[in-house]
Amino acid sequence: MNFYAGIALLLLACIGNSAWWAIFVNRTHSLRYHADSLRYVRKVHDAGILLFPPVAFWFLGWADSGLLRGGSVTEFSAVRQGTLLLALSGLVPFTWSVVRWQVRRAPVELHKATSVHFDVPGKEAGTSTGDLAQGNRVPLLARFPKNEVHRLEVTRKWLCLTERPARHGHESRKIKVAHFSDTHFTGYPGRHYFEFATDRLCELQPDIFVFTGDLLDNEALLPWASEMFSRLVTVAPGYSILGNHDWHLNHSRIRRGLIETGWVDIGGQHRTVSIGDATVLLAGTEAPWIGTNPGVPESASEDLRILLSHSPDQRDYAQRQQFDLMLCGHNHGGQVVLPVIGPVYAPSKYGVKYAGGTYRYRQMLMHVSRGLSGQEALRLNCCPEVTLLEVEF
């Protein structure tokens, strides 16, 4: 084989190998594993990606009859052929993911969307502060060029469900739902960032607030969360669930803390509530980490059915239970979105398919929030967000 053709083939094998490891990490992080186990998974992932290129270039390239020494794949042993084929096969899901990202389209029910971006002013913008839980130190990742960890996008989306059969033949109605997720209080960005986000959420003047989990990464910062959620509930009722990062901590204490602020916990539950002049069935699921998917009644007197789910992985359950709208978080928009390629990592059994945004699955709409923060202080081409959904039905 020509030397340069061999180089190209080995580089493609490295890309395919990395794709398989990304799939492995995405799938395992969607399961009910504790943080210690997941740290081990990430170390194995890192080793698998970093060690493959030198091993492949030696084992497949420079060794006897290697591709870089004029050898041919047909001359390889079964082990070498199998290694190369397995790595190259990773190009199939990788290519499919890139194509899906490039041809993605908003569902027809999303009639309009507008966004305003903010560079959050104040003492946390690129500097450390005295109230950072981790001390007077800016995390290394926060210094990454073009990091958007200190930015905020406030989005308004108009969702129109009036083309679907009305449950009771009523005139069309509208509710305003402010959806945010994944605050991940770690101590960075500092308190001022969340005060700024709270101000923006209050300005939206919704009919209800909904929060879809991963409140804390540092349990000592529960007072920060309590301050934020106490302010919001003075503007509109709030409904919340918890997420896998809360499960890693004392989630019972975290749940009590939220309830004490006046928010309504609906994790593993359902209830019928009045929002404006509409009757809405609200349900929440924290599966697979806390409890199970709630049993909900068949569609009856309600005008709309909304499910709060920390992860979009409960999609099929939501569709079977005839929910009209599923609100999720967990995937952070991928957190790092590469040019052309799109997001690579999302802790979901669907990979990056539902990284962040608005999607349609059969009769149901899904909104996956990119979240407000993350365990790691890194956001590239993936701005933190809060969203006002104006739902007409």
N, C-alpha and C positions, 0 to 999 in steps of 0.2 A: 504494500500500500504506500502511496505517496506520503512523504513526511507531513505535509500540511493537511492532507486529508485525515491522517491519523490524529493530528492535534485537534482538528475540528470534531472528530468523532469522540475523542476523550473529553473535550469541553462539554459536548452535548450530554455525555454520560454523567458528568458532574452536575449539570443542571437537573437531569432526571433524578439522580440520587437525592439532591436537595429537595426536589418536589415530593418524593416519597417520605422523607423525614418530616417535612412540613405537614403532610397529611397525617402522619403518625402522631405528631404533637397536637394537631387540631382535634383529632378524634379522642385521644386520651384525656384532653382537658375538658371534654364534654361529659365525662363520666364522673362517678361519685368517688373520686380519689382525694385524699387529704393533701395538704400543701407539701408535706415532706415527700410523699410519693411523686408528686408532680415535679418537684425540684430534681429528683433523680431522673425522671423522664427527660427533662430539659438538658441535663448533663449528657445523657446518652445521645440525644439529638445533636447537641453541639459537637460531640466527638465524632458522630457519624458523618456530619457535614465537613468538618475540618480535616479529618484523617483520610477521607475518601480520595481527594485529588492526588496527594503524594503516593498513596498506595496504588491508585489506578494508573498513574503515569509510570510507576515502576513495573507493577505486575502485568499491565496490559500494553505498556508502551516500550520500556527499555529492556525488559527481560527477553530471553530467547524467543525469536520469531515475533517480537513485539511490534506494535503498529508503527512505532517511531523508528524501527530498524528495518523497514521494508517488508515486515511480515503481513500475514493476512488473517482475518478472523477465522477462515476455514482451517487454518493451521493450529488454532488454539485447542487446548484441552477442553473437555466438557465443562470443567469448573470455570475456566476463563471465559468461555462463551456464555455460560449462564450468568456470570457476574456482569458482563457487558450488556447482555440482553435485559437483565433485570433493571439495571441503571437506566438504560435507554427507554425502557417502557414507561418510566416516570414522565417522559415528555408528553405522553398522551393526556393524563389529567392536567398537567401544567398548561398545555396548549388550549385545552377546553376551558380552563379557568380564565385564561387571558382573553379568548374569544368572547366568552360570556360577559366579561367585564366591558369589553369594547362595544358590544351590541346591546347592552342593557337599556331598557326603556322603562319609564315610569308607567304605572298602571293608568288606564283611562279614567279611573275614579279620582285620581289626583289632578284636579282641574287647574291648580295654580300653586306656586310656591315662591316665597320671597325670603331673603335672608339679609341680616345685618351682622357685620363682623366687628368685633371690638378687640382692641389691644387693651387688656385690662390694666388700668392705671394704678399707680400706688406702689407701695414698698415691696411687693412681691415680684414686680416685673423685672426679673433678671437678677434680683439680689436676695440675700437671706434676711430673715427677721428674727427678732427675739422670741416670737411665739411659734416658730417652727419646732415641731415635736422632736425632730432629729438634730436640733442644735443649729448653731450658726454656720450652716454649710449648705451650699446649693448642690444638689445631686449632679454627678458628672454628666448623666444623660441630658439634664436640663440645659446644659451648655452647648448641646449639639446645634450646629448651624441650621437655621430655618425651623427650629423646633416651635410648634404652636401650642405648647403646654400652657402658656400664659394668655392665650386668645380664647374668645368665646363667640360662637355663632348662635344668633337668635333667629330661629326659622318659623315661619307661618305657613301652614299647609292647609289648603281647602280640599276636603274630601267629600265627594258627592256620591251618595248611595241611593239616590232617588230612582235610578233606573232599575233597581232590584224590586221584586214584588213586596209591597208594603204589608206588614203583618196584620194590620187592622184597617187598611184602606184610609188612613188618616192623611191630612194635609202634611206636606213636607215640614220638617222641623230642623233645628240646628242646635248643637251643643258645642261648647268650646272646652277642650281638654288640654291642659298644659302637661306635657310628658317630659320627664327627665329621669336620668338613671345613672348608676355607677359613679357615685361621688368619691368613693375610695379614699376617705380621709386618711392621709398618711402623715400630714404635717407639711407637705409640699405639693402644689402651691399653698401658700399660707392662708390664714383666715380671711384676709382681705379679698382674695379671689372669690371665695364662696359668698361673702357679703355682696360683692358685685353681682354674682350670678343670681342671688336671691332678689336683689333689686330688680333685675331684668325680668325674673319670673313674676314678681308682683305686678310689674307694669303691664303684663299680658292680660290681666283681669279675666282669668278663665272662669268657667262654671265649676270646674274641679281641677285639682292637681292629682297626678298619679306618679308614683315613684316605683321603678321596677328593679330595685335590688342592688346589692353590693354597696352598702352604706359606708363601711369602715374597713381599713386595714390596720388601724391602730386603735384599740378599744379605749385608750385614754382620751381619745378625741371625741367621744360621744357627746360631751357638752357642746362642741362646735356644731355637730349635727342637730342637736336639740335646739340650739339657737336659730339655725336656719329653718328648720321645720316648724318651729313655733311661730315664726314670722309669717310663713306662707299660709298657715291655717287661719290667720286673721283675715286673709283676703278671700279664700274659698276653701271648701272642704277638701281634705287630702286622703288618699287611699294608697296603701303601700304594701309591698312584699319585700322579702329579703332575698339575698343571692348566695352564691357559693363562697364568696370571701367572708360574708357574715357567718356562714356555717363553720368556717375554719376557726372562728372566735366563739365567744359565749353568745350564741344567737338568741337565746331566751332573754338575756339581759338587754341586748340590742333591741329586740322586739318591744320589750317593756318600755325602754327609753323613748321609742317612737310613739307608742300609744300614749305615754304621759304628755307628749306635746299636743295631743288632740287629734292626731291622725288615726285613721281607721285601718287596722290591720286586716287584710283579707287573704293572707297566705293560707292556701289549702282550704279556702272557704268560698262561699258565694253569698251575695245578698242583692236584693232588688232595691234600687234607690231612685228617688225623683231628682232629675237634673233639669231645671227649668220646668217646662210643661211636658217633659218626656219621662217615661219609665224605662230605666236601664237595668239590666242584669249585669252586675259586676262580679267577676270571679278572679281568683289569684292562684297561681301555681309556682312553687319553689322547687319542683321536681327537676332533676333526680336527687337533689341534695337534702332538702328538708321536706318530709312528708311525701304525699303522692298527689296526683292530679285530683281536684275535687269532683265529686259527683254533682252534676247540675241537672235541674229539671229540664224536660223538653220545652221547646219554645212555646210560650203561653201568652201571658198578658203583656209582656214587656215589648217596648218599641225597638230596642237595640240590645245586643249582647256583646259585652267587651270583656276580654280576658287579659289580665296582667300576667305575664310570664317572664321570669328572669331571662330565660334563654329561648331563642326561636326554635329550639329542638322540639318543643311541644306542639309544633305546627299541626301534626296529624290529629292529635287529641283535640285541638281547638276546632279543626275543620269538622271532625265527627260530631262535636257538640254544637255545631251550627252557630259558632260565634261569628259576628259580623266584622269585628275588629280585634286584632291581637297586638298588644303593645309590649315590647321587649327591650332588653339591653344586652349586656354580657359580651357582645362581640366587638365593641369599641370602634366600629368602622374598619377594623383591621389595625388601627392605631398607626401603622406605617403603610402608606399607599404609594407604591412605586410607579413612576411614569410608564405608560403603556401596559405594564404587567398588572397593575392594580394591587389590592391587598393580598398578602400571602398567608398571614396567620390570623385565625379566628377560632376560638375554642368551641367548636360546634361540630356535630356529626355531619353537617352539611358543608363543612369547610368554610370558605369565604362567600358562599352563595348568598347568605343573608348577613353580610358584614355590617351593613348599616344603610338605612333608607326606607323607602316605601315599596312594598311588594304586594302582588296579588297571588293567592293560592286558591284555586277553584273559586268558591263564592266569597272567600274571606280576604280582607285586607290585613296586611301586617306592617307595623311601623317599628323598625329596629333603631333605637337611639344610639348614637355614637358615644354617649355618656359625657360626664363632666370632667372626669379625671381617670387615673389608672394607678396601678401599683408601681409601674415604672414611669418616670417623668419624661416621656417621649411621645411626641405627636408629629408626624410628618405627612403633609398633605391630607390631614385628617383632623380638622378643628373640633375641639369639644363643643357640645351643643345642648341647647334646650329648645323645645319645640311646642308651638301652639297648634293643635289640630282643630280646625273648624269643620265639624262633621255634620253634613246635611243628609237627612234620611227621610 
